[in-house]
Amino acid sequence: MTGRRQADDDRQPGGPGLVSAGRRSAAASAARDVQAVRKALDGSDAVISTLPGGNRRDPHLTADITAAIITAMADVDVRRLVVTNAYPIVADRPRPAVTLLRC
């Protein structure tokens, strides 16, 4: 979230910054915690958020974490936010509507 690198023990073999599924779940929980996000943003000039769109088990992932980020940004006076998302549609039903949205 702030450009800081993860600790070596958080990385999955195969490349820098890759996180295992268990760590991803813990990271998603921490990212919803405004106090944890505020601590991560302290001293930052901007935030770049590259969150996934969520899934059936966690469809509100992006909304929840973005809300925590915005609240924490206001608390620590960070005014620049860039948000990108590579997977905007997580639904597969109703099929006709989702098919139209994905075109």
C-alpha positions in Angstrom: 0.0 0.0 0.0 2.8 2.4 0.7 5.6 1.1 -1.4 7.3 -0.5 1.5 8.6 -4.0 0.8 7.4 -7.0 2.7 9.6 -8.9 5.2 11.5 -11.8 3.7 9.5 -14.3 5.7 6.3 -13.1 4.1 7.4 -13.8 0.6 6.6 -16.9 -1.3 9.4 -18.6 -3.2 9.2 -17.7 -6.9 9.7 -13.9 -6.8 10.0 -10.8 -4.7 6.8 -9.7 -3.0 4.7 -12.7 -3.8 2.5 -13.7 -0.9 1.1 -17.1 0.0 -2.7 -17.7 0.2 -2.7 -17.8 4.0 -0.7 -14.6 4.2 -3.1 -13.0 1.6 -6.0 -13.7 3.9 -4.2 -12.2 6.9 -3.2 -9.2 4.8 -6.8 -8.7 3.7 -7.9 -8.7 7.3 -5.2 -6.3 8.4 -6.0 -4.0 5.4 -9.6 -3.6 6.7 -8.2 -2.4 10.0 -8.1 1.4 9.8 -5.5 1.6 12.6 -3.2 -0.8 10.8 -3.6 1.1 7.6 -3.0 4.4 9.3 0.3 3.0 10.8 1.3 1.8 7.3 0.6 5.2 5.7 2.4 7.3 8.3 5.0 9.4 6.5 3.6 8.5 3.0 2.9 11.1 0.3 0.5 8.9 -1.7 -1.2 5.6 -1.9 -1.3 3.2 -4.8 -3.9 0.4 -4.3 -3.8 -2.6 -6.6 -6.5 -4.8 -5.1 -8.3 -7.7 -6.7 -12.0 -7.5 -7.2 -12.8 -10.1 -4.6 -14.5 -13.5 -5.0 -17.6 -15.3 -3.8 -16.3 -15.7 -0.3 -15.2 -12.1 0.0 -17.1 -10.0 -2.6 -16.6 -6.7 -0.7 -12.9 -7.0 -0.4 -12.0 -3.9 -2.5 -14.8 -1.8 -1.1 -13.9 -2.6 2.5 -10.2 -2.0 2.1 -10.6 1.1 0.0 -12.9 2.6 2.7 -10.2 1.8 5.4 -7.5 3.4 3.1 -9.5 6.6 2.6 -10.3 6.9 6.3 -6.6 6.3 7.2 -5.5 8.8 4.5 -7.7 11.5 6.0 -6.3 10.8 9.5 -2.6 11.1 8.4 -3.2 13.9 5.8 -2.3 11.9 2.7 -4.1 13.4 -0.2 -3.2 11.3 -3.3 -4.7 7.9 -4.1 -4.4 5.8 -7.2 -6.7 2.8 -7.4 -6.5 0.1 -10.1 -8.3 -3.2 -10.3 -7.6 -5.9 -12.8 -10.7 -7.9 -12.1 -13.8 -5.7 -12.0 -16.5 -8.4 -12.3 -16.6 -11.3 -9.9 -20.1 -12.6 -10.5 -21.1 -15.4 -12.8 -24.9 -15.3 -12.3 -27.3 -14.2 -13.8 -25.3 -15.4 -16.8 -27.0 -13.2 -19.5 -26.3 -10.0 -17.5 -22.7 -10.9 -16.6 -22.0 -11.9 -20.2 -23.2 -8.5 -21.3 -21.1 -6.7 -18.7 -17.9 -8.6 -19.6 -18.1 -7.7 -23.3 
